[in-house]
Amino acid sequence: MIADPRLRWALLLGGLLYLVLGILSLEVNWSRAAEGWERGLRFFGGFLQLDVGRRWGAIQQGLLESLTMTVTATATGILLSLPVGLGAARNLSPAPLYLLCRALIAVSRSLQEIIVAILFVAMVGFGPLAGFLTLSFATIGFLAKLLAEDIEDINEAQAEAVRATGASWWQVLNYGIQPQVMPRLIGLSLYRLDINFRESAVIGIVGAGGVGATLNTALDRYEYGTAAVILLLIIAIVLVTEYSSSWVRRWVR
Amino acid sequence: MKFESTEYALWRRRTPAAELLRWLAWLLAVLLFVLCWEAMTANQIWAFVWDAPRQAGDLFSRMVPPRWSYLDQLWRPLWDTINIATLGTGLGLIIAAPVGFLAARNTSPNALLIRPLALLMIVTSRSVNSLIWALLLVTILGPGLLAGVIAIALRSIGFIGKLLYEAIEEIDLKPVEAVRATGASPLQVLDYGIVPQILPAFAGIALFRWDINIRESTVLGLVGAGGIGLQLKASVDTLAWPRVTLIFLLILATVLISEWISAAVRQRLI
């Protein structure tokens, strides 16, 4: 792949040097890490004796928040990303609108969910509403970008044919463009539903509601049995959403 | 069919039954949304929300200008962050490569026991966010960079393993057959028949994941796993918003640069 042997060796050497430097800068607290074995075993013990009873109310509340947050934020995100996606499609919108929508998408995509969540928590206070706003915002960047790219890739002939019948802008959109992008839009929305649930389990760490906060509390109290229950529930829900969404996607296509 | 009536049938895209079904589906969707919204906002204190625009303005006025002098204290955490991402990706690659081979249908030694186990590993790793892995590891190993590195590695295994085993399942079987026909041992078949075919894909996946890992490692410090996220948490907790702005800007710059590096290297490799 790299033709010049000197460059190859230099790269290899540089890589090794970096590895040494990087590992040296880890500053591992070995005594604490050694203690970790025992803690780790206790954590795995938590999987063997799941503690459902003690914190079931909190777990339920957390999961309910995560799930409702996911559903509402995905729906709102889709609705909001439709106009943004249309605006960000080069073949549909005028240049100023195009740039504005692209800028919005770029901002939403480059900020991580957890950072956005910190800001929203500071604005609307702790709770699932901040999480809802975060996930909606993140959904816009994801869906609008892919929708815009999809619209730019459509078969122009079909839109042209509809336009030739004297259709208005809305009618062109409805009959010329929408049928072409709909299957992929549905697929992407379901995929985003998946992602939103995964994220909703995390943003609770900074106070934006959801099961992440419950998990954080459980771990802070070293209640490994409860933490294990929450983890298993998260994995189970992720698996269910992933498989059902991939099933629906195959069915739509 | 009668055509003598003066009213002609209007063209319809769907049959009336299909139309009705669609309306019902929409109704159910709206109902679900409303129910979820009600459940979500049951404990919401709306006074905070109506106050949000003022709070946002207030927050913004506190956030600018960023405290540039704080930058001097951020280089070391940034170096740690990059180390977490890079070492974590490396560790993830080392673990994920064998897992990928064990999970691929055409290279797995045992389809009944080992393949499902490898798939289970991939699925578990993928369903848990790296922040949650970090949360666990911090309680087990204590706060520090090591927890971050392992968290990134654990999250990467599933991603790399999945893409890798899909790449392995798509290889061309003819070279494999040819190597086997020379009387090569299974390991030699792997080495000369399969590995050269997937190496470009492997490099691409590794770079892609490294890029994502840089992004994720910037916030791992929020749960104590080292890096620039630690500074972020300290600044947010003490409401030092000018510092927070600076950290955000630095994270943004790091993410953009890593994206650029990964794209540039990938282009030269593939």
Interface residues (C-beta under 8 A of the other chain):
Chain A: M1 Y18 L19 G22 I23 S25 L26 E27 V28 N29 R32 A33 E35 G36 R39 G40 F43 L64 E65 L67 T68 M69 V71 T72 A75 S110 L111 Q112 I114 I115 I118 L119 A122 M123 V124 G125 G127 P128 L129 F132 R198 E199 A201 V202 I205 V206 G212 L215 N216 L219 D220 Y222 A227 L231 I234 I235 V238 L239 E242
Chain B: A29 L32 F33 C36 W37 A39 M40 T41 N43 Q44 I45 F48 V49 A52 Q55 A56 L59 W79 D80 N83 T86 L87 G90 V123 T124 S127 V128 N129 L131 I132 L135 L136 T139 I140 L141 G142 G144 L145 L146 V149 R215 E216 T218 V219 L222 V223 L232 V236 V244 F248 I251 L252 V255 L256 L269
